[in-house]
Amino acid sequence: MKSYLAVLGTPGAWRFLAPAFVARLPYAMLQLGILLLVHWSTGSYGAAGIASAAAAVAQALIGPQTGRLADRYGQAKVLVPQVLAHAAALGGLLALAAAHAPGALLVAVSALAGGSMPQVGSMVRTRWAHVLGGSEGSAKLGTAFALESITDELTFTVAPVLLVALSTGFSPVWALLAALVMVVAGTLAFAAVRRGAPEPMPVRVRSRRGVLRLRGVAVLAAAFVALGTVFGSLQVGITSSTAALGQAGAAGPVYATFSGASLIGGALYGLVRWRAGAAHRLAAAVGLLSAATVALTSAGSVPVLYGTAALAGFVIAPAVITGYTLVEQLVPTEVRTEAFTWLNGAIGLGIATGAAVAGQLVDRFGTGFAFLVPPVTTGLAALLVLAFLRRLAPAGGAVRARELVSAS
């Protein structure tokens, strides 16, 4: 606990952490909110699913480009126009949904809303890396990333509850309108705080694939897609399984157990001073996650679902934290935000993919088949990490990566 208090006691940290938390809640509301909104407007789950997926894919592809701009020109210069564009896109989506516009138009505007979502979470991690980047502070950076993982879990636990409460009490339009107010207020307040924000670094990566070309980043992004499939497939698997067991109302508490266990796992992981290298820890964590999620396939009752979901949740946070720690060690300072945003986008893409694949498996073969997705995807990810352990070795990685970065 002292290590967390030491990190939170960093001078000026709360000035950017508080508005960032407000801005990040809507990030966790957007996909589900669009799903509820488009279904409310059109009556079609098909159109709603496509619209939600379009938002996730657009966010995964466009987010890293905004991260690149933030590295080059500064966070505030990117966040202010970005959040205004997001407000216009999401506001337009709400107006079109209220007018019961055609589903195709709602899908297109949903993609705009997803692509313009401010990447505040990545920028907070960049600030931590900037503030704690010295030799003494680097020991605290793993704890700071664990704190960010806890914050992510907290937002993804609180945000859906808030979203569903507003949607059922009023309508999905009002729920996403509340999200719109929070993201605008939180992002503008965060952008106004310059404490901890790194100076702009006008550089470019000498590669057509940008930061993904840098040593180990593509491997980490692929692994994070696999981690995202765990979240997406569990949402479908838990919902369908509890309904099939005649206890549909247990879906929320079971998934909350998964999130709560992830929060605890991340918190405990951040307290340990690890001797093993980050690359080996990542391989072990992802492999353990694959083994842990196998237990979900045998969950034939709600109590067993609680236990297996908790086991999977406890293991997934350490894998996410280690991935962020590794990418910070591998990439040059000049492109940190873009690298963090690639990992964020990869998780979002994995969530959409996992939900889509799990949904198809449930429709074709039955509820339990949704739980086949996590052990397969994370097992493949563990093998991938093991195969590229040398590329994930931080020693000299940033130096070699810097060779691909030049002043623009």
Phi, psi and chi 1 to 4 in degrees:
 res  aa     phi    psi   chi1   chi2   chi3   chi4
   1 MET       -  -35.0 -174.5   57.1   67.5      -
   2 LYS   -60.8  -34.8  -72.2 -176.9  179.0  179.1
   3 SER   -66.0  -37.5   57.0      -      -      -
   4 TYR   -67.9  -41.7  -75.9  108.4      -      -
   5 LEU   -64.1  -36.2  -67.3  175.8      -      -
   6 ALA   -64.5  -41.3      -      -      -      -
   7 VAL   -66.7  -46.1  167.2      -      -      -
   8 LEU   -66.6  -20.7  -70.7  172.6      -      -
   9 GLY   -84.4    2.4      -      -      -      -
  10 THR   -57.8  128.1  -58.1      -      -      -
  11 PRO   -52.7  125.2  -27.0   35.4      -      -
  12 GLY    83.9   -3.0      -      -      -      -
  13 ALA   -61.7  -44.5      -      -      -      -
  14 TRP   -65.0  -22.6  -80.4  106.3      -      -
  15 ARG   -65.0  -33.5  -68.6 -175.6   60.3 -165.9
  16 PHE  -100.0  -22.0   64.7   80.5      -      -
  17 LEU   -70.5  -41.2  -73.4  178.3      -      -
  18 ALA   -63.7  -52.6      -      -      -      -
  19 PRO   -66.1  -30.6   21.6  -32.1      -      -
  20 ALA   -63.7  -37.6      -      -      -      -
  21 PHE   -62.8  -42.8 -178.2   77.0      -      -
  22 VAL   -62.3  -41.9  175.6      -      -      -
  23 ALA   -70.2  -26.7      -      -      -      -
  24 ARG   -85.2  -20.7  -70.1  162.0   76.9  170.7
  25 LEU   -57.6  -47.1  -82.2  172.0      -      -
  26 PRO   -62.5  -28.3  -25.0   36.0      -      -
  27 TYR   -57.4  -39.6 -176.0   93.8      -      -
  28 ALA   -81.9   -7.3      -      -      -      -
  29 MET  -100.0  -18.8  -63.1  168.9   71.2      -
  30 LEU   -64.9  -52.3 -172.1   65.3      -      -
  31 GLN   -62.9  -50.5  -80.8 -176.1 -112.0      -
  32 LEU   -64.6  -38.0  179.1   57.5      -      -
  33 GLY   -61.9  -42.8      -      -      -      -
  34 ILE   -65.0  -39.6  -72.9  176.2      -      -
  35 LEU   -57.9  -48.9 -177.8   75.3      -      -
  36 LEU   -67.1  -39.9  -63.5  174.5      -      -
  37 LEU   -65.1  -49.1  177.5   73.7      -      -
  38 VAL   -68.7  -36.3  175.7      -      -      -
  39 HIS   -66.3  -40.9  175.6 -101.6      -      -
  40 TRP   -60.6  -37.5  170.9   83.1      -      -
  41 SER   -79.4  -41.1  178.0      -      -      -
  42 THR  -105.3  -21.0   64.2      -      -      -
  43 GLY    77.4    7.0      -      -      -      -
  44 SER  -112.4  121.2  167.9      -      -      -
  45 TYR   -71.0  -31.1  -82.3  110.7      -      -
  46 GLY   -61.3  -50.1      -      -      -      -
  47 ALA   -63.8  -38.2      -      -      -      -
  48 ALA   -64.3  -42.6      -      -      -      -
  49 GLY   -65.2  -40.2      -      -      -      -
  50 ILE   -66.5  -41.1  -66.4  172.4      -      -
  51 ALA   -64.0  -43.0      -      -      -      -
  52 SER   -64.1  -42.3 -179.4      -      -      -
  53 ALA   -66.2  -37.9      -      -      -      -
  54 ALA   -61.9  -40.5      -      -      -      -
  55 ALA   -64.1  -41.5      -      -      -      -
  56 ALA   -66.5  -44.4      -      -      -      -
  57 VAL   -66.4  -43.4  171.7      -      -      -
  58 ALA   -61.4  -39.9      -      -      -      -
  59 GLN   -65.7  -40.0 -169.4  173.7  127.8      -
  60 ALA   -66.7  -34.0      -      -      -      -
  61 LEU   -87.7  -37.9  -64.0  178.0      -      -
  62 ILE   -88.5  -30.7  -62.0  175.5      -      -
  63 GLY   -51.3  -49.3      -      -      -      -
  64 PRO   -61.4  -29.5  -26.4   36.4      -      -
  65 GLN   -68.7  -37.4  -47.3  -46.7  -44.4      -
  66 THR   -71.0  -32.2   61.8      -      -      -
  67 GLY   -62.7  -39.9      -      -      -      -
  68 ARG   -62.1  -42.8  178.9 -176.4  -57.4  174.6
  69 LEU   -64.4  -37.2  -67.5  173.9      -      -
  70 ALA   -64.7  -38.9      -      -      -      -
  71 ASP   -62.6  -38.6  -75.9  -34.6      -      -
  72 ARG   -82.6  -37.3  -63.6 -176.3   66.5  177.6
  73 TYR  -117.2   -6.7  -58.1  108.4      -      -
  74 GLY   104.3  149.7      -      -      -      -
  75 GLN   -65.2  -45.2  -65.7 -176.7   -6.0      -
  76 ALA   -62.6  -39.9      -      -      -      -
  77 LYS   -67.5  -21.2  -72.6 -174.8  177.2  179.6
  78 VAL   -94.0  -42.9  172.4      -      -      -
  79 LEU   -65.4  -40.6  -78.2  173.6      -      -
  80 VAL   -63.4  -54.3  173.0      -      -      -
  81 PRO   -65.6  -30.9   18.7  -29.3      -      -
  82 GLN   -66.2  -44.9 -174.3  178.3   22.1      -
  83 VAL   -69.7  -30.0   76.9      -      -      -
  84 LEU   -68.7  -40.3  -65.5  178.1      -      -
  85 ALA   -63.9  -40.3      -      -      -      -
  86 HIS   -64.4  -41.1  179.3   67.2      -      -
  87 ALA   -61.4  -40.3      -      -      -      -
  88 ALA   -66.7  -43.3      -      -      -      -
  89 ALA   -67.2  -47.9      -      -      -      -
  90 LEU   -69.1  -38.7 -173.9   53.1      -      -
  91 GLY   -61.5  -41.2      -      -      -      -
  92 GLY   -63.6  -39.2      -      -      -      -
  93 LEU   -62.5  -42.3  178.0   62.7      -      -
  94 LEU   -63.6  -41.5  -65.3  177.0      -      -
  95 ALA   -66.3  -42.6      -      -      -      -
  96 LEU   -66.5  -40.1  -70.7  169.5      -      -
  97 ALA   -65.0  -41.5      -      -      -      -
  98 ALA   -63.3  -30.2      -      -      -      -
  99 ALA   -88.0    3.0      -      -      -      -
 100 HIS    55.7   51.4  -59.1  -74.1      -      -
 101 ALA   -67.9  163.4      -      -      -      -
 102 PRO   -58.7  148.5  -24.4   33.4      -      -
 103 GLY   -58.8  -38.7      -      -      -      -
 104 ALA   -61.1  -39.9      -      -      -      -
 105 LEU   -67.4  -39.3 -178.0   57.6      -      -
 106 LEU   -64.9  -37.0  -64.7  178.3      -      -
 107 VAL   -63.5  -45.1  168.9      -      -      -
 108 ALA   -62.5  -44.6      -      -      -      -
 109 VAL   -71.8  -30.5 -178.4      -      -      -
 110 SER   -61.5  -39.6  -65.2      -      -      -
 111 ALA   -62.5  -40.3      -      -      -      -
 112 LEU   -63.6  -40.9  -67.0  176.1      -      -
 113 ALA   -64.7  -41.1      -      -      -      -
 114 GLY   -68.2  -43.9      -      -      -      -
 115 GLY   -66.2  -26.5      -      -      -      -
 116 SER   -96.1    2.8   58.9      -      -      -
 117 MET   -62.0  124.9  170.3   61.3   78.1      -
 118 PRO   -61.1  136.2  -24.2   35.0      -      -
 119 GLN   -93.1   61.8  -58.5  -63.5  -49.6      -
 120 VAL   -67.1  -37.8  174.4      -      -      -
 121 GLY   -57.8  -44.5      -      -      -      -
 122 SER   -63.9  -37.5  -64.3      -      -      -
 123 MET   -72.7  -30.0  -63.9 -171.2 -169.1      -
 124 VAL   -65.8  -43.3  171.8      -      -      -
 125 ARG   -62.7  -37.3  -74.8 -177.2  168.5   91.5
 126 THR   -64.2  -38.4  -58.4      -      -      -
 127 ARG   -65.3  -41.4  -67.9 -162.7 -175.1 -159.9
 128 TRP   -60.5  -45.3  -81.2  126.7      -      -
 129 ALA   -62.7  -34.4      -      -      -      -
 130 HIS   -71.9  -45.2  176.8   65.8      -      -
 131 VAL   -71.3  -37.5  171.5      -      -      -
 132 LEU  -105.5   25.3  -57.6  176.6      -      -
 133 GLY   -79.9  -10.4      -      -      -      -
 134 GLY   -72.8  175.5      -      -      -      -
 135 SER   -62.4  -38.7   57.5      -      -      -
 136 GLU   -75.3  -41.4  179.5 -178.4  -10.2      -
 137 GLY   -71.2  -25.0      -      -      -      -
 138 SER   -61.3  -27.9   60.0      -      -      -
 139 ALA   -66.8  -26.0      -      -      -      -
 140 LYS   -87.6  -13.8  -62.2 -179.8 -178.9  178.2
 141 LEU   -66.0  -38.6 -167.3   54.4      -      -
 142 GLY   -60.9  -38.8      -      -      -      -
 143 THR   -65.6  -39.4  -56.4      -      -      -
 144 ALA   -63.5  -40.6      -      -      -      -
 145 PHE   -68.9  -33.8  -74.5  156.5      -      -
 146 ALA   -63.8  -40.3      -      -      -      -
 147 LEU   -61.3  -39.2 -178.8   66.8      -      -
 148 GLU   -66.1  -37.4  -72.7  -54.9  -58.0      -
 149 SER   -63.9  -41.2  178.8      -      -      -
 150 ILE   -61.8  -42.5  -66.6  168.7      -      -
 151 THR   -62.0  -42.1  -57.2      -      -      -
 152 ASP   -59.3  -46.7  -74.0  -21.2      -      -
 153 GLU   -62.8  -39.5  -71.3  -61.7  -22.7      -
 154 LEU   -64.1  -44.0 -171.2   59.3      -      -
 155 THR   -66.2  -39.2   56.8      -      -      -
 156 PHE   -77.5   -7.2  -84.5   92.0      -      -
 157 THR   -92.9  -45.8  -59.5      -      -      -
 158 VAL   -75.2  -43.2  172.7      -      -      -
 159 ALA   -59.6  -48.1      -      -      -      -
 160 PRO   -62.1  -36.2  -23.6   35.2      -      -
 161 VAL   -62.2  -46.3  174.1      -      -      -
 162 LEU   -62.8  -43.4  177.2   61.2      -      -
 163 LEU   -61.8  -48.8  177.7   76.3      -      -
 164 VAL   -66.1  -38.7  171.9      -      -      -
 165 ALA   -61.2  -45.3      -      -      -      -
 166 LEU   -69.5  -36.1  -69.5  172.7      -      -
 167 SER   -66.8  -43.4  -64.4      -      -      -
 168 THR   -77.7  -35.2   53.9      -      -      -
 169 GLY   -74.0  -33.5      -      -      -      -
 170 PHE  -125.7  -87.2  -59.9   95.1      -      -
 171 SER  -168.1  162.7   76.0      -      -      -
 172 PRO   -59.6  -25.6  -26.3   35.9      -      -
 173 VAL   -63.1  -46.9  173.9      -      -      -
 174 TRP   -66.9  -35.0  -76.2  101.8      -      -
 175 ALA   -63.6  -47.5      -      -      -      -
 176 LEU   -74.9  -23.9  -79.3  179.2      -      -
 177 LEU   -66.3  -39.6 -174.5   60.4      -      -
 178 ALA   -63.3  -39.9      -      -      -      -
 179 ALA   -62.9  -38.7      -      -      -      -
 180 LEU   -62.9  -43.5  177.3   56.4      -      -
 181 VAL   -63.1  -43.4  171.6      -      -      -
 182 MET   -65.7  -42.9  -75.5 -169.2  -69.3      -
 183 VAL   -69.0  -36.8   73.0      -      -      -
 184 VAL   -68.0  -49.3  171.1      -      -      -
 185 ALA   -63.9  -46.8      -      -      -      -
 186 GLY   -66.1  -42.2      -      -      -      -
 187 THR   -68.1  -43.6  -58.8      -      -      -
 188 LEU   -64.3  -39.0  -68.6  178.5      -      -
 189 ALA   -67.4  -40.7      -      -      -      -
 190 PHE   -64.0  -43.9  175.0   79.7      -      -
 191 ALA   -63.3  -30.6      -      -      -      -
 192 ALA   -73.8  -18.9      -      -      -      -
 193 VAL   -87.3  112.8  177.8      -      -      -
 194 ARG   -91.4  -10.7  -58.3  -56.1  172.9   91.5
 195 ARG   -62.8  123.7 -174.0   65.6  178.7  -97.9
 196 GLY    89.1  -13.9      -      -      -      -
 197 ALA   -73.5  128.4      -      -      -      -
 198 PRO   -69.8  154.2   24.7  -32.5      -      -
 199 GLU   -69.6  145.5  -68.6  -61.9  -41.2      -
 200 PRO   -58.3  141.4  -21.4   32.0      -      -
 201 MET  -127.3   96.6  -62.5 -175.2 -178.8      -
 202 PRO   -72.5   83.5   26.5  -32.7      -      -
 203 VAL  -127.1  169.1  -60.2      -      -      -
 204 ARG  -138.0  157.2   63.5 -176.1  179.1   85.6
 205 VAL   -97.8  127.0  178.8      -      -      -
 206 ARG   -80.0   67.5  -64.8 -164.7  -62.7  -90.1
 207 SER  -163.5  142.3  168.9      -      -      -
 208 ARG   -65.9  -25.9  -73.7  179.8  -62.2  176.6
 209 ARG   -93.5    6.7  -72.3 -176.5  -72.4  168.4
 210 GLY    58.4 -138.2      -      -      -      -
 211 VAL   -62.3  -29.1  166.7      -      -      -
 212 LEU   -60.6  -20.8  -79.5 -179.1      -      -
 213 ARG   -79.0  -18.5  178.1   68.5  176.5   80.4
 214 LEU   -68.7  154.6  -60.3 -177.5      -      -
 215 ARG   -52.6  117.1 -176.5 -177.0 -179.5   89.8
 216 GLY    84.1  -14.0      -      -      -      -
 217 VAL   -67.2  -43.0  176.4      -      -      -
 218 ALA   -63.0  -37.3      -      -      -      -
 219 VAL   -63.3  -45.0  175.3      -      -      -
 220 LEU   -64.7  -40.1  -70.4  174.6      -      -
 221 ALA   -62.6  -42.6      -      -      -      -
 222 ALA   -62.8  -41.4      -      -      -      -
 223 ALA   -63.6  -37.1      -      -      -      -
 224 PHE   -72.1  -29.1  -91.6   53.9      -      -
 225 VAL   -60.6  -43.6  170.8      -      -      -
 226 ALA   -62.5  -41.8      -      -      -      -
 227 LEU   -62.9  -37.9  -65.3  177.1      -      -
 228 GLY   -63.5  -34.5      -      -      -      -
 229 THR   -63.0  -26.3   64.2      -      -      -
 230 VAL   -63.5  -48.3  177.2      -      -      -
 231 PHE   -61.2  -48.5  -66.3   99.9      -      -
 232 GLY   -65.4  -45.3      -      -      -      -
 233 SER   -70.4  -32.8   58.9      -      -      -
 234 LEU   -68.4  -35.4 -102.6   63.2      -      -
 235 GLN   -57.9  -45.6  -71.0  173.6   -0.8      -
 236 VAL   -71.6  -46.5  173.8      -      -      -
 237 GLY   -64.1  -43.8      -      -      -      -
 238 ILE   -66.5  -42.8  -70.0  170.5      -      -
 239 THR   -62.5  -47.4  -58.2      -      -      -
 240 SER   -70.5  -36.9   59.8      -      -      -
 241 SER   -69.5  -44.4  -67.0      -      -      -
 242 THR   -64.8  -35.1   53.0      -      -      -
 243 ALA   -66.1  -42.7      -      -      -      -
 244 ALA   -66.1  -28.7      -      -      -      -
 245 LEU   -85.6    2.6  -68.2  168.0      -      -
 246 GLY    77.9   17.8      -      -      -      -
 247 GLN  -131.8   58.6  -60.8 -176.7   52.1      -
 248 ALA   -58.1  -31.3      -      -      -      -
 249 GLY   -67.7  -13.3      -      -      -      -
 250 ALA   -81.1   -9.7      -      -      -      -
 251 ALA   -58.7  -46.8      -      -      -      -
 252 GLY   -61.1  -51.4      -      -      -      -
 253 PRO   -61.3  -36.4  -27.2   36.0      -      -
 254 VAL   -65.4  -45.3  171.1      -      -      -
 255 TYR   -68.3  -33.7 -163.8   78.7      -      -
 256 ALA   -64.0  -34.0      -      -      -      -
 257 THR   -64.1  -42.1  -59.5      -      -      -
 258 PHE   -58.8  -47.2  167.8   78.4      -      -
 259 SER   -65.5  -42.3  -61.7      -      -      -
 260 GLY   -64.1  -40.6      -      -      -      -
 261 ALA   -66.0  -36.0      -      -      -      -
 262 SER   -64.5  -40.7  178.7      -      -      -
 263 LEU   -60.7  -44.7 -170.2  152.1      -      -
 264 ILE   -66.0  -44.1  -65.7  169.8      -      -
 265 GLY   -60.2  -42.4      -      -      -      -
 266 GLY   -65.9  -40.1      -      -      -      -
 267 ALA   -64.5  -44.5      -      -      -      -
 268 LEU   -67.5  -38.8  -66.7  176.0      -      -
 269 TYR   -61.3  -38.6 -177.7   82.1      -      -
 270 GLY   -70.2  -15.2      -      -      -      -
 271 LEU   -86.3  -15.1  -66.0  174.2      -      -
 272 VAL   -90.0  138.1  178.4      -      -      -
 273 ARG   -94.6  100.9  -62.2  -56.9  179.5 -163.5
 274 TRP   -80.8  139.6  -62.2   95.1      -      -
 275 ARG   -92.0  -32.0  -66.6 -174.2  178.2 -179.2
 276 ALA   -69.1  148.2      -      -      -      -
 277 GLY   -65.9  156.5      -      -      -      -
 278 ALA   -62.6  -37.1      -      -      -      -
 279 ALA   -63.7  -43.9      -      -      -      -
 280 HIS   -67.3  -37.1  -71.2   86.8      -      -
 281 ARG   -64.9  -37.5  -79.6 -174.0  -81.8  133.9
 282 LEU   -65.2  -45.6 -179.8   63.6      -      -
 283 ALA   -59.6  -42.7      -      -      -      -
 284 ALA   -66.4  -42.5      -      -      -      -
 285 ALA   -66.1  -42.9      -      -      -      -
 286 VAL   -69.2  -39.0  177.8      -      -      -
 287 GLY   -63.9  -41.1      -      -      -      -
 288 LEU   -65.6  -36.9 -172.8   58.7      -      -
 289 LEU   -63.4  -40.8  177.7   61.9      -      -
 290 SER   -60.3  -43.4  179.5      -      -      -
 291 ALA   -66.4  -39.9      -      -      -      -
 292 ALA   -66.4  -38.1      -      -      -      -
 293 THR   -74.6  -15.2   52.5      -      -      -
 294 VAL   -59.7  -34.6  169.0      -      -      -
 295 ALA   -61.0  -27.0      -      -      -      -
 296 LEU   -63.0  -30.4  -74.2  161.0      -      -
 297 THR   -67.4  -18.6   61.0      -      -      -
 298 SER  -103.9   10.9   61.6      -      -      -
 299 ALA   -77.1  102.9      -      -      -      -
 300 GLY  -104.7    6.6      -      -      -      -
 301 SER  -148.5  162.9   66.3      -      -      -
 302 VAL   -65.2  -42.9  170.3      -      -      -
 303 PRO   -58.4  -39.4  -27.6   37.5      -      -
 304 VAL   -67.0  -36.3  176.2      -      -      -
 305 LEU   -59.1  -42.8  -94.5  179.6      -      -
 306 TYR   -57.7  -48.3  -86.9  107.1      -      -
 307 GLY   -66.4  -45.2      -      -      -      -
 308 THR   -70.8  -35.4   52.6      -      -      -
 309 ALA   -65.6  -39.7      -      -      -      -
 310 ALA   -63.9  -40.9      -      -      -      -
 311 LEU   -61.9  -46.3  178.8   62.0      -      -
 312 ALA   -63.6  -41.7      -      -      -      -
 313 GLY   -63.8  -39.3      -      -      -      -
 314 PHE   -62.7  -29.9 -170.4   78.1      -      -
 315 VAL   -90.8  -28.1  179.1      -      -      -
 316 ILE   -71.6  -36.0 -164.7  167.9      -      -
 317 ALA   -61.3  -44.0      -      -      -      -
 318 PRO   -57.5  -35.9  -29.4   37.4      -      -
 319 ALA   -64.8  -43.4      -      -      -      -
 320 VAL   -64.8  -45.6  173.8      -      -      -
 321 ILE   -60.9  -44.2  -65.9  166.0      -      -
 322 THR   -64.6  -37.2  -51.8      -      -      -
 323 GLY   -61.4  -44.7      -      -      -      -
 324 TYR   -66.0  -37.1  -80.3  115.4      -      -
 325 THR   -63.0  -41.9  -58.1      -      -      -
 326 LEU   -64.9  -46.1 -102.1  177.6      -      -
 327 VAL   -66.0  -32.0   80.5      -      -      -
 328 GLU   -65.1  -33.3 -172.0  -85.2  -26.3      -
 329 GLN   -78.4  -25.7  -64.0  172.2  -10.1      -
 330 LEU   -89.3  -31.6  -72.3  170.0      -      -
 331 VAL  -102.5  152.5  -56.0      -      -      -
 332 PRO   -66.0  156.7  -18.9   30.8      -      -
 333 THR   -54.7  -34.8  -55.6      -      -      -
 334 GLU   -64.0  -19.8  -65.4   88.9  -19.4      -
 335 VAL  -127.2   24.5  -68.3      -      -      -
 336 ARG   -60.6  -48.3  -90.2 -178.0 -173.0  151.6
 337 THR   -59.8  -42.9  -52.5      -      -      -
 338 GLU   -61.6  -42.0 -176.6 -177.9   -7.9      -
 339 ALA   -63.6  -45.5      -      -      -      -
 340 PHE   -60.7  -37.6  -73.5  142.5      -      -
 341 THR   -69.9  -32.6  -48.8      -      -      -
 342 TRP   -61.2  -40.5  -87.9  116.1      -      -
 343 LEU   -68.8  -41.5  -61.8 -167.1      -      -
 344 ASN   -58.4  -47.6  -85.8    6.3      -      -
 345 GLY   -64.2  -35.7      -      -      -      -
 346 ALA   -63.3  -40.4      -      -      -      -
 347 ILE   -63.5  -44.5  -73.8 -175.9      -      -
 348 GLY   -60.8  -41.9      -      -      -      -
 349 LEU   -64.3  -38.8 -170.3   59.1      -      -
 350 GLY   -66.1  -37.4      -      -      -      -
 351 ILE   -61.2  -47.2  -68.9  172.8      -      -
 352 ALA   -63.7  -43.2      -      -      -      -
 353 THR   -66.2  -45.7  -57.0      -      -      -
 354 GLY   -61.1  -41.8      -      -      -      -
 355 ALA   -65.5  -41.2      -      -      -      -
 356 ALA   -66.4  -47.1      -      -      -      -
 357 VAL   -66.2  -44.1  172.7      -      -      -
 358 ALA   -62.4  -39.5      -      -      -      -
 359 GLY   -61.7  -42.5      -      -      -      -
 360 GLN   -64.4  -40.5  -69.8  -64.6  -41.7      -
 361 LEU   -64.9  -39.8  -70.1  173.7      -      -
 362 VAL   -64.8  -45.0  168.4      -      -      -
 363 ASP   -62.3  -36.6  -73.7  -16.1      -      -
 364 ARG   -91.8  -34.2  -63.8 -179.0 -178.1 -141.8
 365 PHE  -124.6  -19.5  -55.8  108.1      -      -
 366 GLY   127.7  167.3      -      -      -      -
 367 THR   -62.0  -42.0   56.9      -      -      -
 368 GLY   -64.2  -20.9      -      -      -      -
 369 PHE   -70.9  -18.6  -76.4   84.1      -      -
 370 ALA   -60.4  -30.9      -      -      -      -
 371 PHE   -80.2    0.0  -65.6  127.1      -      -
 372 LEU   -77.9  -22.2  -69.5  176.9      -      -
 373 VAL   -64.1  -51.0  176.0      -      -      -
 374 PRO   -59.6  -47.9  -23.5   34.6      -      -
 375 PRO   -64.6  -32.4   17.3  -28.0      -      -
 376 VAL   -70.7  -51.0  171.8      -      -      -
 377 THR   -67.0  -42.3   55.8      -      -      -
 378 THR   -74.1  -29.8   54.1      -      -      -
 379 GLY   -63.8  -43.4      -      -      -      -
 380 LEU   -64.8  -38.0  -68.4  173.0      -      -
 381 ALA   -64.7  -39.7      -      -      -      -
 382 ALA   -62.3  -42.0      -      -      -      -
 383 LEU   -64.3  -38.8  -67.1  175.3      -      -
 384 LEU   -62.4  -45.9  178.5   69.6      -      -
 385 VAL   -62.8  -42.5  172.2      -      -      -
 386 LEU   -62.5  -38.7  -76.2  171.2      -      -
 387 ALA   -67.5  -27.2      -      -      -      -
 388 PHE  -116.3   30.8  -70.8   94.2      -      -
 389 LEU   -56.8  -38.6  -90.7  179.7      -      -
 390 ARG   -65.3  -36.8  -74.1 -170.2  176.5 -176.6
 391 ARG   -71.0  -18.9  -67.1 -168.5   65.0   80.1
 392 LEU   -95.9    3.0  -64.9  174.0      -      -
 393 ALA   -73.2  119.3      -      -      -      -
 394 PRO   -64.2  -28.7  -21.0   33.2      -      -
 395 ALA   -58.3  112.2      -      -      -      -
 396 GLY    80.4   -7.2      -      -      -      -
 397 GLY   -63.2  -47.4      -      -      -      -
 398 ALA   -66.6  -32.6      -      -      -      -
 399 VAL   -64.9  -46.3  174.4      -      -      -
 400 ARG   -66.9  -36.5  -74.6 -175.1  -73.7  -88.5
 401 ALA   -65.1  -35.3      -      -      -      -
 402 ARG   -62.7  -23.5 -167.3  173.4  -65.9  -80.4
 403 GLU   -65.1  -22.7  -64.4  173.1   -1.2      -
 404 LEU   -93.5    1.6  -68.9  170.7      -      -
 405 VAL  -111.3  134.4  176.8      -      -      -
 406 SER  -142.0  161.1   65.0      -      -      -
 407 ALA   -65.9  142.5      -      -      -      -
 408 SER   -94.5      -   58.1      -      -      -
